Amino acid sequence: MEDKESKLEREAKLGFKPQKEVAYNALLPYSDRLDSESTDQFADIKAGLARAVQLRDIKIAVSHWTGQLTKSVSG
C-alpha cells in the first residue's frame, strides 16, 4: 500500500484525486506508466470529442469518442 505522502504527491502530479483504484494495478510490470498512459488516453479522447463537435460530426465521431470515454471510465 502507498503511504499518505506518496498519494498526495501522485494527486499533485495528476492534478486530481483518483476516485477508483484497482489494487492489482500496482502488481503489473508496467505500473509506473499507468498514470501517464491514462492521462494521454484521456487527452486523445478530449481532442477527438472537440474535433467531432467542431466538424459537427455528431452521429459517427461523437458516438465513437463517447464510447471510448465510457470504456476508459468503466474499465
C-alpha distances in whole Angstrom, upper triangle without the diagonal:
4,6,9,12,10,10,13,14,13,15,18,18,19,21,19,16,15,16,15,11,12,9,11,11,9,11,14,16,17,13,14,18,16,17,20,21,21,22,25,26,26,28,30,30,31,34,35,36,37,40,41,42,44,45,46,45,43,44,42,40,39,38,36,34,33,32,30,28,28,26,24,23,23,22
4,7,8,6,6,10,11,10,12,15,15,16,18,17,14,14,15,14,11,13,11,13,12,10,13,15,17,17,13,13,16,15,15,18,20,19,20,23,24,24,26,29,29,30,32,34,34,36,38,39,40,42,44,44,43,42,43,42,39,38,37,36,33,32,32,29,28,28,26,24,22,23,22
4,6,6,6,9,10,11,13,15,16,17,18,17,15,15,17,17,14,16,14,16,16,13,16,19,20,20,17,16,19,18,17,20,23,22,22,26,27,26,28,31,31,32,34,36,36,38,40,41,42,44,46,46,46,44,46,44,42,40,40,38,36,35,35,32,30,30,29,26,25,26,25
4,6,5,6,9,10,11,12,14,15,16,15,13,14,15,16,14,17,16,18,18,16,19,21,23,22,18,18,20,19,18,21,23,22,22,25,27,26,27,30,31,30,33,35,35,36,39,40,40,42,45,45,45,43,45,44,41,39,39,38,35,34,34,32,29,30,29,26,24,26,25
4,5,5,6,9,10,11,12,14,15,15,13,15,17,18,16,19,18,20,19,17,20,22,23,22,18,17,20,19,17,20,23,22,21,25,26,26,27,30,31,30,33,35,35,36,38,40,40,42,44,45,45,44,45,44,41,39,40,38,35,35,35,33,30,31,30,27,26,27,27
4,5,5,6,9,10,10,12,14,14,12,13,16,16,14,16,15,17,16,13,17,18,19,18,15,13,16,16,14,16,19,19,18,22,23,23,24,27,28,28,30,32,33,34,36,38,38,40,42,43,42,41,43,41,39,37,37,36,33,32,33,30,28,29,28,24,23,25,24
4,5,5,6,9,10,10,12,11,9,10,12,13,11,14,14,16,15,13,17,18,20,18,15,14,16,15,13,16,18,17,17,20,22,21,22,25,26,26,28,30,30,31,34,35,36,37,40,40,40,39,40,39,36,34,35,33,30,29,30,27,25,26,25,22,20,22,21
4,5,5,6,9,10,10,10,9,11,13,15,14,17,17,20,18,17,20,21,23,21,18,16,18,17,14,17,20,18,17,21,23,21,22,26,26,26,28,30,30,31,34,35,35,37,40,40,40,39,41,40,37,35,35,34,31,30,31,29,26,27,27,23,22,24,24
4,5,5,6,9,10,11,10,12,15,17,16,18,18,20,18,16,20,20,21,19,16,14,16,15,13,14,18,17,16,19,21,20,21,24,25,25,27,30,30,30,33,35,35,36,39,40,40,39,41,39,36,34,35,34,31,30,31,28,26,27,27,23,22,25,24
4,5,5,6,8,9,8,9,13,14,12,15,15,17,15,14,17,18,19,16,13,11,13,12,9,11,14,14,13,16,18,17,18,21,22,22,24,27,27,28,30,32,32,34,36,37,36,36,37,36,33,31,32,30,27,27,28,25,22,24,23,20,19,21,20
4,5,5,6,5,5,7,11,13,12,16,17,19,17,16,20,20,22,19,16,14,15,14,11,13,16,14,13,16,18,16,17,21,21,20,23,25,25,26,29,30,30,32,34,35,35,34,36,35,32,30,30,29,26,25,26,24,21,22,23,19,18,20,20
4,6,5,7,8,11,14,16,16,19,20,22,20,19,22,23,24,21,18,16,16,16,12,14,17,16,14,17,19,17,18,21,22,21,23,26,26,26,29,31,31,32,35,36,36,35,37,36,33,31,32,31,27,27,28,26,23,25,25,21,20,23,23
4,6,8,10,11,15,17,16,19,20,21,18,17,21,20,21,18,16,13,13,13,10,10,14,13,11,14,16,15,16,19,20,19,21,24,25,25,27,29,30,30,33,34,34,34,36,34,31,29,31,29,26,26,27,24,22,24,24,20,19,22,22
4,6,8,9,12,14,14,16,18,20,17,17,20,20,21,18,15,13,13,11,8,9,12,10,8,11,13,12,13,16,17,16,18,21,21,22,24,26,26,28,30,31,31,30,32,31,28,26,27,26,22,22,23,20,18,20,20,16,16,19,19
4,7,9,13,15,16,19,21,23,20,20,24,23,24,21,19,17,16,15,11,12,15,13,10,14,15,13,14,17,18,16,18,21,21,21,24,26,26,27,30,30,31,30,32,31,28,26,27,26,23,22,24,22,19,21,22,18,17,20,21
4,6,9,12,13,17,19,21,18,19,23,22,24,21,18,18,17,15,12,13,15,13,11,15,16,13,14,18,18,16,19,22,21,22,25,26,26,27,30,30,31,29,31,31,28,25,26,26,22,21,23,21,17,19,20,16,15,18,18
4,6,9,10,14,16,18,17,17,21,21,23,21,18,17,17,15,12,15,16,14,13,17,17,15,17,20,20,19,22,24,23,24,27,28,28,30,33,33,33,31,33,32,29,27,28,27,24,22,23,21,18,19,20,17,14,17,17
4,6,7,11,13,15,13,14,18,18,21,19,15,15,15,13,10,13,14,11,12,15,15,14,16,19,18,18,21,23,22,24,27,27,27,30,32,32,31,30,31,30,28,25,25,25,22,20,21,19,16,16,17,13,11,13,14
4,7,10,13,15,14,16,19,20,23,21,17,18,18,15,13,16,17,14,14,18,17,15,18,21,19,19,23,24,23,25,28,28,28,30,33,32,31,30,31,30,28,25,25,25,22,20,20,19,16,15,16,13,11,12,13
4,7,9,12,11,13,16,17,20,19,15,17,17,14,13,16,16,13,15,18,17,16,19,21,19,20,24,24,24,26,29,29,29,32,34,33,32,30,31,30,28,26,25,24,22,20,20,18,16,15,14,12,10,10,11
4,6,9,8,10,13,13,17,16,12,14,15,12,11,15,15,13,15,18,17,17,20,22,21,22,25,26,26,28,30,30,31,34,35,35,34,32,33,32,30,28,27,26,23,22,21,20,17,17,16,13,12,12,11
4,6,6,8,10,11,15,14,11,14,15,11,12,16,15,13,16,19,18,18,21,22,22,23,26,27,27,29,31,31,33,35,36,36,35,33,33,32,30,28,27,26,24,23,21,19,18,17,15,13,12,12,10
4,6,6,8,10,14,14,11,14,15,13,14,18,17,16,19,21,21,21,24,26,25,27,30,30,30,33,35,35,36,39,40,40,38,37,37,35,34,32,31,29,27,26,25,23,22,21,19,17,16,15,14
4,5,5,7,11,12,9,13,14,12,14,17,17,16,19,21,20,21,24,25,25,27,30,30,31,33,35,35,37,39,40,40,38,37,37,35,33,32,31,29,27,27,25,23,22,21,19,17,17,16,13
4,5,5,9,9,6,9,11,8,11,14,13,12,15,17,17,18,21,22,22,24,26,27,28,30,32,32,34,36,37,38,36,35,35,33,31,30,29,27,25,25,23,20,20,20,17,15,15,15,12
4,6,8,9,5,8,11,9,11,14,14,14,17,19,19,20,23,24,25,26,29,29,30,33,34,35,37,39,40,40,39,38,38,36,34,33,32,30,28,28,27,24,23,23,21,18,18,18,16
4,6,8,7,10,12,11,14,17,16,17,20,21,21,23,25,26,27,29,31,31,33,35,36,37,39,41,42,42,41,40,40,37,35,35,34,31,30,30,28,25,25,25,22,20,21,20,17
4,5,5,9,10,9,13,15,14,15,18,19,19,21,23,24,24,27,28,29,30,33,34,34,36,38,39,40,38,37,37,35,33,32,31,29,27,28,26,23,23,23,20,18,19,19,16
4,6,8,9,10,14,15,14,16,19,19,19,22,24,24,25,28,29,30,32,34,34,35,38,39,40,41,39,39,39,36,34,34,33,30,29,29,28,25,25,25,22,20,22,22,19
4,5,6,7,10,11,10,13,15,15,16,18,20,21,22,24,26,26,28,30,31,32,34,36,37,38,36,36,36,33,31,31,31,28,26,27,25,22,22,23,20,18,20,20,17
4,5,5,8,10,10,11,14,15,16,17,19,20,22,24,25,26,28,30,31,32,34,35,37,38,36,36,36,34,31,31,30,28,25,26,25,22,21,22,19,17,18,19,16
4,6,7,8,10,11,13,14,16,17,19,20,22,23,25,26,28,29,30,32,34,35,36,38,36,36,37,34,32,31,31,29,26,27,26,23,22,24,21,18,19,21,18
4,6,6,6,9,10,11,12,14,15,17,18,20,21,22,24,26,27,28,30,32,33,34,33,33,34,31,28,28,28,25,23,24,23,20,20,21,19,16,18,19,17
4,6,5,6,8,10,10,12,14,15,16,18,20,21,22,24,26,27,29,30,31,32,31,31,31,29,26,26,26,23,21,21,21,17,17,18,16,12,14,16,13
4,5,5,6,9,10,11,12,14,15,17,18,20,21,23,24,26,27,29,30,31,30,30,31,29,26,25,25,23,20,21,21,17,16,18,16,13,13,16,14
4,6,5,6,8,10,10,12,14,15,16,18,20,21,22,24,26,27,28,30,29,29,30,28,25,24,25,22,20,21,21,17,16,19,17,14,15,18,16
4,5,5,6,9,10,11,12,14,15,16,18,20,21,22,24,26,27,28,27,27,28,25,22,22,22,20,17,18,18,14,14,16,14,11,13,16,14
4,5,5,6,9,10,10,12,14,15,16,18,20,21,23,24,26,27,25,25,26,24,21,20,20,18,15,16,16,12,11,13,12,8,10,13,11
4,5,5,6,9,10,11,12,14,15,17,18,20,21,23,24,25,25,24,26,24,21,20,21,19,15,16,17,14,12,15,14,11,12,15,14
4,5,5,6,9,10,11,12,14,15,16,18,20,21,22,24,23,23,25,22,19,19,20,17,14,16,17,13,12,16,15,11,14,17,16
4,5,5,6,9,10,11,12,14,15,16,18,20,21,22,21,21,22,19,16,16,17,14,11,13,13,9,9,12,11,8,11,14,13
4,5,5,6,9,10,11,12,14,15,17,18,20,21,20,19,21,19,16,15,16,14,10,11,12,9,8,11,11,8,9,13,13
4,5,5,6,9,10,11,12,14,15,16,18,20,19,19,21,19,16,15,17,15,11,13,15,12,11,14,14,12,13,17,17
4,5,5,6,9,10,10,12,14,15,16,18,17,17,19,17,13,13,15,12,9,12,13,10,10,14,13,11,14,17,16
4,5,5,6,9,10,10,12,14,15,16,15,15,16,14,11,10,11,10,6,8,10,7,7,10,11,9,11,14,15
4,5,5,6,9,10,11,12,14,15,15,15,17,16,12,11,13,12,8,10,12,10,9,12,14,12,13,16,17
4,5,5,6,9,10,10,12,14,14,14,17,15,11,11,14,13,9,12,14,12,12,15,16,15,16,20,20
4,5,5,6,9,10,11,12,11,12,14,12,8,8,11,9,6,9,12,10,10,14,15,14,16,19,19
4,5,5,6,9,10,10,10,9,12,11,7,6,9,9,6,8,11,10,10,13,15,14,15,18,19
4,5,5,6,9,10,10,11,14,13,10,9,12,12,10,11,14,14,13,16,18,17,18,21,22
4,5,5,6,8,9,10,13,12,9,9,13,12,10,13,15,14,15,18,19,19,20,23,24
4,5,5,6,5,7,9,9,5,6,9,9,8,11,13,13,14,16,18,18,20,22,23
4,5,5,6,7,10,11,8,7,11,12,11,12,15,15,15,17,20,20,21,23,25
4,5,8,10,13,13,11,10,14,15,13,15,18,18,18,21,23,23,24,26,28
4,5,8,11,11,9,10,13,14,14,16,18,18,19,21,23,23,25,27,28
4,6,9,10,9,9,12,13,13,14,17,18,18,21,23,23,24,26,28
4,6,6,6,7,9,10,11,13,15,16,17,19,20,21,23,25,26
4,6,6,5,7,9,10,10,13,15,15,16,19,20,21,22,24
4,6,6,6,9,11,11,12,14,16,16,18,20,21,22,24
4,6,5,6,9,10,11,12,14,15,17,18,20,21,22
4,5,5,6,9,10,11,12,14,15,16,18,20,21
4,5,5,6,8,10,10,12,14,15,16,18,19
4,6,5,6,9,10,10,12,14,15,16,18
4,6,5,6,9,10,11,12,14,15,16
4,5,5,6,9,10,10,12,14,15
4,5,5,6,9,10,10,12,14
4,5,5,6,9,10,11,12
4,5,5,6,9,10,10
4,5,5,6,8,10
4,5,5,6,8
4,6,5,5
4,6,5
4,6
4
